[in-house]
Amino acid sequence: DLVLEKVNQVNYVLLQGGEDIPPTSLSVGVAFCDRKNPQGTLLKDADTALYRVKHAGRCGCAVY
């Protein structure tokens, strides 16, 4: 929950843009090393989580 909260805070700021900075968003995929039922390597599972966010419209965080 803390990671998601921080990502949402960063996205709020990024989506505001700035004088010379266009609105941007952050997408994050997270996989913990102590997870149950790993389907692959830690990096592969984090990548899978990231693509879940991207397919859901980006601008967020998913945990594997």
DADATA-V939559 format. One record per residue. N is the residue number from 1. RES is the residue in one letter. OMEGA is omega in whole degrees, 0 to 359 (none if undefined). Layout:
n = (N	N)
res = (RES	RES)
omega = (OMEGA	OMEGA)
//
This chain:
n = (1	2	3	4	5	6	7	8	9	10	11	12	13	14	15	16	17	18	19	20	21	22	23	24	25	26	27	28	29	30	31	32	33	34	35	36	37	38	39	40	41	42	43	44	45	46	47	48	49	50	51	52	53	54	55	56	57	58	59	60	61	62	63	64)
res = (D	L	V	L	E	K	V	N	Q	V	N	Y	V	L	L	Q	G	G	E	D	I	P	P	T	S	L	S	V	G	V	A	F	C	D	R	K	N	P	Q	G	T	L	L	K	D	A	D	T	A	L	Y	R	V	K	H	A	G	R	C	G	C	A	V	Y)
omega = (180	179	179	179	179	178	178	178	179	180	178	180	183	182	178	183	180	182	182	183	178	175	184	175	181	174	185	173	185	172	180	183	180	183	177	176	178	181	182	178	180	180	179	180	176	178	177	178	179	180	173	179	182	179	179	176	178	177	180	184	175	179	180	none)
//
